[in-house]
Amino acid sequence: MSIEVEKVMCRVAITVPEDTPFADIVAEMERFAVGAVTVVDADQRPVGVVSEDDLLLKEADPVRHSVSIFESRARRRQHEKAQGVMAAQLMTSPAITVTPHTTVRDAARLMHAKRIKQLPVINVVTGRIIGTLHQRDVLRVFTRPAAELEAEIRTLLPDPEAFSIEIDRGVVKIDGTVEWRSQVIALTEAIRLVEGIVDVICEVVPEKDDLLIVPTGM
């Protein structure tokens, strides 16, 4: 069973309009102790995100006026941000968003791939922002109670009562017997996919080996 974003998301979203001045964005970040704010249009739909990295370009990028024709598009965009004075000029866009029904696993992959620490959560119908998913929210899946994890793991087993399961701080130790060795591998991988599992120690014993490679030409 995949955990969805709505189960762990923060119901508060720190947003600013597109015409918010640089200094006011900094003040909002300090006020709410966040590393980024979502920029929204007049209908509260995310159009971009201003992060601390975006704002730091004001100090880190020494170029203010001259732009080389040999620079990449990304480099030119950095210069534009360094000269920016309001949210629409400073933001990274388009905004990368998720919905309440996005799985936490997919959201985590998106954060990792895009190297971002938070995602605006939008209403799938209106497109309006309704919350924020932070990295720390994603990590909350690793605090699931052991009993909850065990109950989900047992739904994956061919005979739930024929296996012994121990869970210690997210690490699962399971033993029992199955007919084929391939079942051991499949079972281990299925348990690893359970939200909140840190590692799996599988001591399940197969009665038969269906993975043997028979040499040819002998």
C-alpha positions in Angstrom: 0.0 0.0 0.0 1.5 3.3 -1.1 1.3 6.3 1.2 0.1 9.4 -0.5 1.3 13.0 0.0 -2.0 14.0 1.8 -1.0 11.8 4.7 2.2 13.6 5.5 2.0 17.0 3.9 2.0 20.4 5.7 -1.4 22.1 5.3 0.3 25.5 5.3 1.9 27.1 2.2 4.1 30.1 2.4 3.4 32.1 -0.8 4.1 35.5 -2.3 2.6 37.3 -5.2 4.7 37.8 -8.4 5.3 41.5 -7.6 6.8 40.9 -4.1 10.0 42.8 -3.6 13.3 41.0 -2.9 13.6 42.3 0.7 10.0 41.2 1.5 10.8 37.7 0.2 13.8 37.5 2.5 11.7 38.7 5.4 9.0 36.0 4.7 11.7 33.3 4.7 13.1 34.5 8.0 9.6 35.0 9.6 8.5 31.4 8.8 12.0 29.8 8.9 11.7 28.3 5.4 14.3 28.0 2.6 11.9 28.7 -0.2 8.5 30.4 -0.9 6.0 29.6 -3.7 5.2 32.4 -6.1 1.5 32.4 -7.0 -0.7 34.3 -9.5 -3.9 36.1 -8.7 -5.8 32.8 -8.5 -3.4 31.3 -6.0 -1.9 29.0 -8.6 1.9 28.3 -8.3 3.9 29.9 -11.1 7.4 29.4 -9.6 9.5 29.0 -6.5 12.0 31.4 -5.0 14.6 29.6 -3.0 17.6 30.7 -0.9 19.8 29.7 -3.8 18.0 32.0 -6.1 18.4 34.9 -3.7 22.1 34.2 -3.1 22.8 35.0 -6.7 22.4 38.6 -5.8 25.7 38.3 -3.9 27.3 35.4 -5.7 27.0 36.6 -9.3 29.3 39.5 -9.9 28.0 40.2 -13.4 25.3 42.9 -13.4 25.2 44.4 -16.9 27.5 42.6 -19.4 26.4 39.3 -20.9 28.5 37.2 -23.3 27.0 35.8 -26.4 28.9 32.6 -25.7 27.2 32.0 -22.3 24.7 29.1 -22.0 21.0 29.8 -21.5 21.3 28.7 -17.9 24.1 31.1 -17.2 22.2 34.0 -18.7 19.3 33.1 -16.5 21.5 33.3 -13.5 22.6 36.8 -14.5 18.9 37.8 -14.9 18.1 36.5 -11.4 21.1 38.3 -10.0 19.6 41.6 -11.4 16.1 40.7 -10.3 14.2 42.8 -7.8 10.9 41.0 -7.4 9.5 37.5 -7.2 8.6 37.1 -10.9 12.2 37.9 -11.9 13.9 35.8 -9.1 11.8 32.7 -9.2 12.6 29.3 -10.8 9.8 28.4 -13.1 7.6 26.6 -13.9 6.7 25.5 -10.4 7.2 21.7 -9.9 4.2 20.5 -8.0 2.5 17.4 -6.6 -1.1 16.6 -5.7 -2.5 15.1 -2.5 -2.8 11.7 -4.3 0.8 11.6 -5.5 2.6 8.8 -3.7 5.3 9.8 -1.2 7.7 7.6 -3.1 7.1 9.4 -6.3 7.5 12.8 -4.6 10.7 11.7 -3.0 12.1 10.7 -6.4 11.0 14.0 -7.9 12.8 15.9 -5.0 15.9 13.9 -5.6 15.9 14.2 -9.4 15.3 18.0 -9.3 17.4 18.6 -6.2 14.7 20.5 -4.4 13.8 20.5 -0.7 10.0 21.2 -0.9 7.1 20.9 -3.3 3.9 22.9 -3.5 0.8 20.7 -3.2 -2.0 21.7 -5.5 -5.7 20.9 -5.8 -5.9 18.6 -8.9 -9.1 20.4 -10.1 -8.4 24.1 -9.5 -4.6 24.0 -9.6 -4.5 26.2 -6.5 -1.9 25.6 -3.8 -3.3 23.9 -0.7 -0.1 22.9 1.1 3.6 22.1 1.0 5.6 18.9 1.1 9.0 19.2 2.7 11.8 16.7 2.8 11.2 16.2 6.5 7.6 15.3 5.7 8.7 12.6 3.3 11.0 11.2 6.0 8.1 10.7 8.4 7.2 7.4 6.6 10.2 6.0 8.5 8.5 6.6 11.8 5.6 4.3 11.1 4.7 1.9 14.0 6.2 -1.6 13.8 2.7 -3.1 14.1 1.5 -1.1 11.1 4.5 -2.2 9.1 4.1 -5.9 10.1 0.4 -5.8 9.1 1.2 -4.5 5.7 4.1 -7.0 5.2 1.8 -10.0 6.1 -0.5 -9.0 3.3 2.3 -9.8 0.9 2.9 -13.3 2.2 1.5 -16.5 0.6 0.6 -17.8 4.1 0.8 -14.9 6.6 0.9 -17.2 9.7 3.7 -19.4 8.3 6.4 -16.7 8.7 8.1 -15.1 11.6 8.6 -11.3 11.4 10.7 -9.0 13.7 11.0 -5.3 13.1 13.5 -3.1 14.9 13.7 0.6 13.9 12.5 -0.1 10.4 14.8 -3.1 9.8 12.7 -6.2 9.0 13.9 -9.8 9.8 11.8 -12.5 8.3 12.1 -16.2 8.3 9.9 -19.1 7.1 9.8 -21.5 4.2 8.6 -21.2 0.5 8.7 -23.6 -2.3 11.0 -21.9 -4.8 14.2 -19.7 -4.4 12.7 -17.2 -6.9 9.9 -16.6 -4.4 12.5 -15.6 -1.8 13.9 -12.9 -4.1 10.5 -11.6 -5.1 9.3 -11.5 -1.4 12.4 -9.6 -0.3 12.0 -7.0 -3.0 8.3 -6.6 -2.2 9.0 -6.0 1.4 11.7 -3.4 0.5 9.0 -1.4 -1.3 6.8 -1.1 1.8 6.9 2.6 2.8 9.0 3.0 5.9 11.2 0.0 5.6 14.9 0.7 6.1 16.3 -2.7 5.3 15.3 -6.4 5.0 17.1 -9.4 6.5 15.6 -12.3 4.7 16.2 -15.7 6.2 13.3 -17.4 4.3 14.4 -20.9 3.1 13.4 -22.3 -0.3 12.6 -26.0 -0.6 13.6 -26.0 -4.3 16.0 -24.0 -6.4 14.6 -22.8 -9.7 17.5 -20.5 -10.4 20.2 -23.0 -11.1 22.0 -22.5 -14.3 22.7 -25.8 -16.1 26.0 -25.8 -18.0 25.7 -26.6 -21.7 28.0 -28.6 -23.9 28.9 -31.1 -21.3 
